Amino acid sequence: MTRALTVTDLGLDFPHAAQAVRILRHRTDRTTGTVSRQTVYAITDLSSHQASPQRLGQLARSQWTIENRLHFVRDTSFAEDASKIRTGHGPENM
């Protein structure tokens, strides 16, 4: 469930914020049947005319496509999350 609220002209510390979004996610683990619930909050510069709550939910879900297709492959191929290379040009070279 995604809910959005227009926040322009409210004096927030985010000058380009147009909407605040609350996304309620439900997940069921298929192996154990355990159900978990997560609430995520976000802000966006997209107005309500540019992005409805449904569209904002789609945009939030599309982030997982990137995570699953790119990061997962890089981590399993190069053990990127376990890498200790953090200085100089090492991270860029990896």
Residue pairs with C-beta under 8 A, 6 or more apart in sequence:
1 23
1 24
2 21
2 22
2 23
2 24
2 53
2 54
2 56
2 57
2 60
3 21
3 22
3 53
4 19
4 20
4 21
4 22
4 48
4 51
4 52
4 53
4 56
5 19
5 20
5 21
6 18
6 19
6 47
6 48
7 17
7 18
7 19
7 20
7 43
8 17
8 18
8 47
12 43
14 43
16 45
17 43
17 44
17 45
18 44
18 45
18 46
18 47
18 48
19 43
19 44
19 46
19 47
19 48
19 51
19 56
20 41
20 42
20 43
21 41
21 42
21 43
21 44
21 53
21 56
21 60
22 39
22 40
22 41
23 39
23 40
23 41
23 42
23 56
23 57
23 60
24 37
24 38
24 39
25 37
25 38
25 39
25 40
26 35
26 36
26 37
27 35
27 36
27 37
27 38
28 34
28 35
29 35
29 36
40 60
42 56
42 60
44 51
44 56
46 56
51 59
71 80
74 80
75 81
78 94
80 94
83 91
83 94
85 91
85 94
